[in-house]
Amino acid sequence: MSATLTVKGLKAGVGEKEILHGIDLVINPGETHVFMGPNGAGKSTLGNAIMGHPAYEVTEGSIQYGDLDLLEETADKRAKAGLFMTFQNPIEVPGITVANFMRNAIEMRTGERVKLWNFRKKVKEIANILTIPEDYADRDLNVGFSGVEKKKAEILQLLILDPDLAILDETDSGLDVDAVRVVSKGIQEFQKKEGKSLFIITHNAAILEALDVTHTHILVDGKIVKSGGKELIDEIFTEGFEKYIEAEKAE
């Protein structure tokens, strides 16, 4: 069931290096939040901290998802609660097909067996929506996949696994025009569903054009320095981040 994600005073980093310096954020069901900023601003760190990636340590603050204290839960439990994240560089998993990975993930989340016939039918329907070959799902997870194929496979997973809150970390990076169209279409399909929330990290305006973006946030040096609506995206692609970087340096 969809819930509100509430982040308060979040400080987090890797090893001795603090990357996030007090993040406050609320994402309600049905909202789409876009996160932008220069490289190293902390966008991916924020996503990974929310998902419970073991490489990232939260040193202060809280992350609440509905009644669930996420800092008390493992990454698996967070996924079971309805959270999902794509990665800039998805890992290869030899010996496990995309289909088996998705079936296992659904069964772990729901606690129920997935009927093979119904599952294959759903994969076919979504593959057709995304205009990708159905046999994608029969290949070992990301093994031998091009960068474009890995991104398309993640969008297939997004629509099959059907989480409540999806964190998309530069899912559009390195894609050609046609691939961006496929990825964007998949995100639109997800957004159509009632109560679904999106946390999108991107440097590409094309993937956002057809989306209903409710909030935009600019991160600089581990802090949210500006929040607004979709108009902020246009400002950034016209003017860049320079004034926000300079303002942060001046403090």
Buried (B, 14 or more C-beta within 10 A) or exposed (E): EBBBBBBBEBBBBEEEEBBBBBBEBEBBBBBBBBBBBBEEBBBBBBBBBBBBBEEBBBEEBEBBBBEBEBBEBEBEEBBBBBBBBBBBEBEEBEEBBBBBBBBEBBEEBEEEEBEEEEBBEBBEEBBEBBEBEBEBBEBBBBBEBEBBBBBBBBBBBBBBBBBBBBBBBBBBBEBEEEBBBBBBBBBBBBBEEEEBBBBBBBBBEBBBEEBEBBBBBBBBBBBBBBEEEBEBBEBBEEEEBEEBBEEBEEE
